Amino acid sequence: MEWMPWLITCFTVVCVYFLDRWEHKWVKSLFDWVPAILLSYIIPAVISYVFGFDFSQSTIHGLSRDFFIPLTIVAVMASLSLHQLKSIGYKPIVVFLAGSFFIALFPVVFIHLFNKTDLVSITLSANGFWKGVPPIVGSWIGGSTSQLVLKELVNCPENIFLSVLIMDNILVNVWTILMFQTIKKSNTLNKYCRISDQEIPERIDTQLGKLLSPWLSLMVMLFAVFVIDIALNAFVAKVVALSFIGLALGNFIPKWNFRFTLKLGGILILVVMSILGLKLRFDMFGFDMAFFGFLLIWLSGHFIFMILVAKLLNVNMAWVPIASMANVGGIATAPAVTAAYRGSWMPHAIILAILSMATGTFWGMITIYLLQQFMG
């Protein structure tokens, strides 16, 4: 039966990939509320539940951890161009990093200050929901790749991870709507906060000419994964090494194919999530309202903190919702929100979102280290 989890995984990835690109009105509405990553996680679980399969011990999970996740890390990191990043300017990047800083450190500070409350002592500690915090950090800063890596690093249980995914999905959908409305009020916010910034970011150059072929790009990344797998044993060490290798590939190899690596990373995320969904058991799912309230406070604080930083830097308030969506929403929603204010800034929002994908795992590793000091 070892072929069965492969069949389910391939079926899920193909279905989700093509459905996500289908322009039908009802299908697009579905993906507006149920993103591809969540659907690719649930479909294998539904199939396993309906037919009574148990693939929790299948060898495919070991291959996902040793091969698919490392290759995803390389692909995502190799899609970040530092040259394009410089075109944004330092102030919007500082606002963005302030948002990431708050997301990574707020739960640690909260647990330290309110360690006697039921939320911390029961929900987060006794019920183990603190292990759902790092995947949230990964999702809100780095997106799906970081979320998956941090789930593995913190060993988050499947039932808590499912709860985190659903709560995260609800919040991100609502947050996207709020950011659409907020960015339209940017000029009003600028007047209220007495922001005088009128700086326009530099135009981002697109890749021209013949690029490195997709097959050659893939072979280079596969070679990097193979070498690191032989050289290092610890999963954390592999994550760090492959992150830097991916960044080097994208910025030191002439005519590197950024579009291909970014697209490959998106497909690999679906593969990893589909494999992970084979472990999911719906009977263990629980929706904790106290934890959901904690997420609301956390996300709201992230936005308020970025407004304060933007005020101190005297930078256009439009960068606050852009930076927030680059963190929380990702590469799909950040440019869409940006277009509601200034269409010419959309490429800059995409680069910020890619920066988010590249840094999320490292922020999450800091969160894990600090949380472990309190939660053990």
KAJO-V592025 format. One line per field, one symbol per residue. ss: DSSP state (~ for helix, > for strand, _ for the rest). A space follows every 50 residues. Layout:
ss=???
This chain:
ss=_~~~~~~~~~~~~~~~~~~~____~~~~~~~~~__~~~~~~~~~~~~~~~ ~________~~~~~~~~~~~~~~~~~~____~~~~~___~~~~~~~~~~~ ~~~~~~~~~~~~~____~~~~~~~~~____~~~~~~~~~~~~_~~~~~~~ ~~~~___~~~~~~~~~~~~~~~~~~~~~~~~~~~_~~~~~~~________ _____________~~~~~~~~~~~~~~~~~~___~~~~~~~~~~~~~~~~ ~~_____~~~~~~~~~~~~~~~~~~~~____~~~____~~~~~~~~~~~~ ~~~~~~~~~~~~~____~~~~~~~~~~~____~~~~~~~___~~~~~~~~ ~~~~~~~~~~~~~~~~~~~~~~~~~_
